[in-house]
Amino acid sequence: MKPSFMATTAAGLILFASAGMASAQDAEIAAGKALGVPQEVVEAACQEGKLDVYSLILADEAKHPATVFAQMFPCLDVSIYAASGGAIGQRFMSEFQAGTAAADVIMNSSPAFGKRMVEGDMLMEYVPQGAENMDAQWKDEGHWYAMGLTYIGIGYNTDEITAEDQAWIDGVKTWQDVLENPFADRLAMVDIRAGGSTHLPYYYLKTELGDQSWQALADENPIIFNGINPLADQLAAGAFAFVPHATLDTAVNKRRERGAPIAWKFPEPGLGIPYFMGIASNAPHPNAAKLLMSWSLSPEGQATWVARTGLAPAMPGIDDQRDVAQQDWYALPETVYPADWDKIEAELPALVEQFAQTFGN
């Protein structure tokens, strides 16, 4: 996943596509038709000639999906502003309230923030072809849809565990099992204030397994990091052996791909977080935005987002070409916890206070 919400990530405009053309070509119209987009929308998009995306996916990871999309619609210049979800949300809402529309498409990973955008009439109503294939947890029908998912799992440095440790890891089935781990003084976690990817596991543990679940982890003397990236760096370096809950398919996997001795697994139920996109209701280039949304919900679009970002598929039947998905130790969860993001957001202030009391941070 992204760097910590405690610090702003890379931000800037990056151009991917060629200069816009005066009118849509036959190939672009055909591409739009295949996505269920009428010819007049494609032609209007090409007249707009531009698409501005506020991306939760960092620029280097988003480059390939944007390039694949732009190759289908070369009449568009695609610009991406890449930042953390918190920074994107603040910028988008400030611009919307000021009436200075800049974003056509906004990405985020907080369904609670997505709901605020919907309730504030900040997202256009649009239902792309294929939307019916996505589970209700990963969309707000007509407003936003997931490009992929990130799951919370347990991670470990394979050079820092014993045979007994590995046997315990192999036996983990549920989150209750995780609380009975053998890694006292050898584990680390991310602060609950880091964002939605930490709100969910702490909320799940407290709500489903009780306050004692937090205390069980606190008693093991974990190192607390303010974001997933610093934790991932130190896990890769062998500074500790175990992570009892974190997003691992994105930031941590980047270290594994560079040779770090890291592996992970997902206890049941799966704790999933959608990375989603919606079209701004005041989008300067609404037709171009519809093309991107439609492509992103197509089988090719979904597979492209997954392959290049580390996210797990959000739709059934999507070809998961990620290298990590080919590893014999890797398996996605079989069940998914039905997270109530409204309740999570409502209870967050109390959770943050309890976190400080329990973990002394």
N, C-alpha and C positions, 0 to 999 in steps of 0.2 A: 504494500500500500504506500500512500504518500508519506513524506516526512511528517513529524509531529505537528498537531494543530497549535502547539505552543510557539512555533516559529513559522514565518511565511515561507512558502516554497518558491521555487523558481517561477518567475512571471515574465511574460513578454509576448509579443506578437510574432508568430512564425508563419511564413507564407509557404504553402505547399503546391498550389495548383497554378496552371498557366493563366494568362490574361483572359478575361471573359470575352466571349464572342457575341456578335450582334444578335444572333438568333440560334435556336436549338437546331442541331443537326439531326439527321434521321437516326443515327446510332443512339443519341441521347434520348430521343423520344421513345425508341424501342426499349432502352434500358429503363426508362421511367414506367413504361407500360408493363414490363416484367415485374416491377415493384408495386403495381396497382395504382400508379400515379397517372392521372389524365394528361393528355398531350398539352392542354392549355396551361397546366401547372408547370410542366417542364419548360415550356416556352417562356412563361413569366419568370421562372427562376433564372433562365439564361439572360433575360433582359435585366434582371437584378444584378447578375454577374458577380455576386459576392456572397460569402457566408462567414459569419463571425461566431465562433464557438468559445464559450467559457468552459474549460475542460478540467475535470477532476483528474483525468489521466495526465501524467506529466508529459511534457512536450516530446521527449524522445520516444516514449511508449505510444503516444497518439499519432506519431508521424506516419507510420505505415497504414493504419486504418484510414487516415485522412487522404493519403496518397492513393490508395485503392479506390476510394470513393471519387476522388478528383479525376482519376483516369476514366471513370464511367461518365463523368459530367465535366469535361474540360472547359466548358464555358464559364465555370465558377472559379474565383479566387477564394481559397479556404484559409482563413486566419484563425489561429488558436491562441487564446490567452490561458496559460496553464498556471494553476495555483492550488492551494489546499482548499478543501470544501468550505471551511470557515471563511477564508479570504474571498472565495468566489461568491458565497452567499451574501456577505456584507457588501461587496462591490455591486452585485446585481440588484439588491434591494435598495441600496442608496441611489443608484442610477434610475431605477424604476420610479421611486418616490419623487425624484427630482424631474422626472419627465425627460430624461436624456437617454433614450434607448441606444444601447450599444450592442448587446448580445442578441443573437438570433436563437441560439440553442444554449441551454445551461445544463451542466452535469453536476450531480451531487451524489452522496451516499447516505444521506439522512432522510428517511421517509417522513420524519416529523417536519423537517424543513420543506420537503416537497408538499406536505399538506398545507403549510403556511402559504406557500406560493399559490396553491390552488384556491384557498379561501380568500386570498387577496387579489384574485383575478389576474395573477401575474403570468399564468400559463395558458396558451391557446388550446382550445379543444380540437384534438386531431386524433383519429384512430387509423393507424397504418394497417396495411394488409399484413396478416399474420399475427396481429395483436391477440387474437383469440387463443393462440397457442401458448401464451405465457401464463404461468400460474398467478393467481390473484395477489400473492405475497410480493411479487416482483414488479407490480405496476399499480398505478392509479388510473384506471381505465379512462382513456380519452385525454389524459394529461401528461403522464410520464411513464416511461418503460425502461427496464433494465437492459444494459448492454452485456452485463455479466455479473457474477456474484463473487464475493470473497467470504470464506468460511473461517470461523475461529477454530484453532486446533492447538494441540500440544506440540512443542518443538524441542529438539535436542541436538547437541553436538556429538556426533558419533565417535569422536576421538576422546570425549570426556566422560563416557559412560562405561560401566562394568558389565560383565555378562549378566549379573543379577539385575542391574538397571534395565538392560535390554529385555530380559524376561518379564519384568514388571510392565514395561511399555507395551510389549506384545500382548499382554493380558488386559490392557485397558479397553473397556467397552463403553462406559458411561462417564459423565462428568463427576458422579459420586466417586468413581474409581480414582479420578485425578487427585482428589483431596487426600488420598492415602498413599501419596508418592514417597519415594525414598531420597528426595533431593534436598533435604534441609541444608541451608547455608550454601547451596549450589544452584539456586534458581533466581530468575528475574521476571519482572512483569512491567507492563506499561501503566502509567498513571491513568486513573479513570477520566481525568479531565482532557485526555488527548483527543477524544472525539467519539463518533458513533461506534467505531470498532472496539472501543473499550467500554462504552456504556452498556452494550449488549451483554457481554459475558459477566460483568459484575452484577448487572440486574438479574440475569438468569440465575446465578449462583445464590444470590440473596433470596429471590422470590421462590425458587424451586427447591433449594437445598438448605435454606435458612441462614441466619447470621453466623452460625458456627462455621459455615463454609469459608467465609472471609477470615475468620479467626484462625482456622486451620492453616490457611496459607500464610497469614501474618506470623504464626508461630514458627514457621520455617525460615524466617529472616530473609525475605526476598530483597534483591536490589530493585529499586523502582526507577524506571526511566520515564522521561517526559514524552517519548514518541517511539514509534516502531523502528525507525531507521537507526538511531543510536543503539537500541537493544539488538537489532539484527547484526550490526557491526561487532558488538562485543560477544554475541553468541558465536559468530563466525570465528572470532579470534580465540575462543575457548576460555573467556573470562568467567563463564559459568556453564553448567551442563544442560539446564532444563528451563523451559518456559511453559507454565501451566495453562496459559491461554493467550493467543495473539493471532493476528492475521499473518499467514505464512506464505500463501501462494504468490504474493506480489513482492514486497520488499525483501523478505527473507529469501525467497527463491532466487532473487537476483544474485545474492551472495553464493548460493549453491551452484548456480550456473557458472560462476567464476571460480569454482573449485572448492568452496568452503564445505567442510564435512558436516552438513546439516540434513536432518530428515524430520518428518512430522507425521501426525495422524489426527483424524477427526473423531472425537468421542461422539456418542449419540446422546441427545438429538443434535443434529447439525445446527449450528448458530450461524445463519446466513445473513449477509448484508448486501443489498442490491446497489450496484453502481448504475445510475439511471440518467436519462436525459429527457428534457421537456423543451417545448418551443415557447419562447417569450411571447406573451400576448401582444406586446408592442414591438415585435421583431422588425427591424428595418428591411430584412430580406426573408419574408415568411415563406415564400414558395421554395427558395433554396433550402430553408430549414426543413420543410416537409420532405424534400428529397433525401436529406441526411437521415431523418427519423425513419423513413420508409426503408432505406437501405440497411440501417442498423437493426431493423427487426426482420430482415430477410435471412434465410439460412446462411448465405455468403457473408452478410454483414455481421451476424452473430458469431460465426466461426472466426472471422477476421479479428474482431475485438478480443475474443478469447485467446487466440493464438499469440497475439502481440502484447497483451497487457498482463497475462498471468491470471486473469479472472476465470472462474469456472463458468460453464454454460448456464444461462438463465432459462433456456428453452429446451424441451426434450428433443432428442434426435440430432442435436448439433454435434458435429465432428470435433472432438476435443484433441487437437493436434499439439497441445503443449508437451514439451519434453518431460516435465515433471509427471504428467499423467501417464507416461509410459514406464515409470519406475515401478518395480515390483512391490515396493513398500507403500505405494500411494493408492489411496482409495477415497472417493468422496463419501460423505455420510449418506446413509440410507433413509434417514428421516430428517425433518426440519422442524425446529421449534417455531411456533406461530407467535412471533414477537409482536407485542402491542407497543408500537413506538410512541403513541400518545401518552401512555402510562409511563414509559421510560423517561420521556421528556419531562413530564409533570413531577416525577419523583427524583429527577437528577440533582436538584440542590441538596436534598436530604442525603442522597447517595454520596455526593462529594464530601459533605460534612462527615459522614460516617467513615468514608475512606481515610480522611485525615486522622480521625480518632483511632481507627483500627491499625493503619499502617504507619502512623506517625510521620506522614509526609504532607 
